[in-house]
Amino acid sequence: MKKIIDFFLLFSSTSTLICCALPALLVSLGAGSTMAFISGHVPGFIWLSQNKVYLFIFAGIMLAVGGVLQVRTRNHGCPLNGSQAVSCQASKSWSKYIYFISLMIYSIGGFFAFIAPILI
């Protein structure tokens, strides 16, 4: 269950980055024609941009659920079996990194989607 939620965490936060931060980055670098090409040839790209509020709400809910699961499983022990113990420790470590990377991606996407347009 936790692996599925970690997948959705990374997927939803990455989609916020694609819909909002990527266009702002490309246009600010002077690559507007590249942005026009991407928006015309990548299926679903315009849909993500049009529904960014719902996308951010879904990603925020997923991040909250993931954070609760991170806290709840923080003190759970791993099995004593050699291979299972190693994979359990690696899974806990990777899960923590994926969660924090997802938080950073969500923050960057949120900045470019909602704050940067106000500042410009």
C-alpha distance (Angstrom), angle and dihedral (degrees) to the residues before:
residue distance angle dihedral
M1 . . .
K2 3.79 . .
K3 3.81 92.1 .
I4 3.79 90.4 53.9
I5 3.80 91.6 50.5
D6 3.82 90.9 47.3
F7 3.81 88.6 52.4
F8 3.81 91.9 51.0
L9 3.81 89.9 46.2
L10 3.77 92.5 55.9
F11 3.82 93.0 40.0
S12 3.79 95.5 50.2
S13 3.79 95.4 44.0
T14 3.80 91.7 46.2
S15 3.79 90.8 51.0
T16 3.81 89.0 54.2
L17 3.78 88.1 53.5
I18 3.81 92.3 49.3
C19 3.80 95.6 47.3
C20 3.77 97.7 45.7
A21 3.80 117.1 12.0
L22 3.81 98.3 42.4
P23 3.82 95.3 56.6
A24 3.80 91.8 46.7
L25 3.80 91.5 48.7
L26 3.80 94.5 48.4
V27 3.79 94.2 46.6
S28 3.82 92.7 46.2
L29 3.81 89.9 51.6
G30 3.80 90.3 52.5
A31 3.77 95.3 -106.9
G32 3.79 97.0 125.7
S33 3.78 92.3 137.2
T34 3.81 89.7 54.9
M35 3.78 88.7 51.4
A36 3.80 90.4 50.4
F37 3.82 90.0 50.4
I38 3.81 92.4 49.5
S39 3.79 93.8 47.6
G40 3.79 90.6 50.8
H41 3.79 98.6 44.6
V42 3.82 107.0 32.9
P43 3.79 109.9 81.9
G44 3.78 114.0 -129.6
F45 3.79 95.6 13.8
I46 3.80 94.5 113.7
W47 3.81 90.8 43.7
L48 3.82 90.3 56.1
S49 3.79 90.8 50.6
Q50 3.79 93.4 47.4
N51 3.82 92.9 49.6
K52 3.79 98.6 40.1
V53 3.81 94.3 128.3
Y54 3.81 91.7 57.5
L55 3.77 90.1 42.5
F56 3.79 91.6 53.8
I57 3.80 92.3 46.3
F58 3.82 90.9 51.6
A59 3.80 91.9 45.7
G60 3.81 91.3 48.2
I61 3.80 91.4 51.5
M62 3.79 90.7 48.5
L63 3.80 91.2 49.0
A64 3.80 90.8 50.1
V65 3.81 91.7 50.2
G66 3.79 90.1 46.8
G67 3.79 91.4 49.9
V68 3.80 91.5 51.2
L69 3.80 90.4 49.8
Q70 3.81 90.9 48.1
V71 3.80 90.5 54.3
R72 3.80 94.3 43.8
T73 3.81 94.9 50.3
R74 3.80 96.0 40.1
N75 3.80 94.3 95.3
H76 3.80 98.5 36.0
G77 3.75 112.7 117.6
C78 3.77 126.5 -126.4
P79 3.81 125.8 -124.1
L80 3.79 118.0 -88.8
N81 3.81 93.6 -130.4
G82 3.82 109.4 110.0
S83 3.79 102.6 -123.7
Q84 3.79 94.2 35.3
A85 3.80 91.9 49.4
V86 3.81 91.8 51.7
S87 3.81 93.4 48.0
C88 3.82 91.1 45.2
Q89 3.82 92.6 53.2
A90 3.80 91.5 45.2
S91 3.80 90.6 49.2
K92 3.80 91.9 51.4
S93 3.78 91.4 48.9
W94 3.81 95.1 47.0
S95 3.77 91.8 44.5
K96 3.79 90.8 56.3
Y97 3.81 92.4 48.9
I98 3.80 92.7 46.9
Y99 3.79 90.2 51.0
F100 3.80 94.3 51.5
I101 3.81 92.3 44.2
S102 3.81 88.3 51.2
L103 3.81 90.1 51.2
M104 3.80 90.9 51.7
I105 3.81 92.7 47.6
Y106 3.82 90.6 47.8
S107 3.80 91.1 50.5
I108 3.81 93.4 49.1
G109 3.79 91.9 47.6
G110 3.81 91.3 46.9
F111 3.78 91.6 50.8
F112 3.79 93.2 52.2
A113 3.81 93.8 41.7
F114 3.78 100.9 47.4
I115 3.82 113.4 7.7
A116 3.81 104.3 37.6
P117 3.84 94.2 56.2
I118 3.80 89.1 55.3
L119 3.81 91.8 49.7
I120 3.80 93.3 48.2
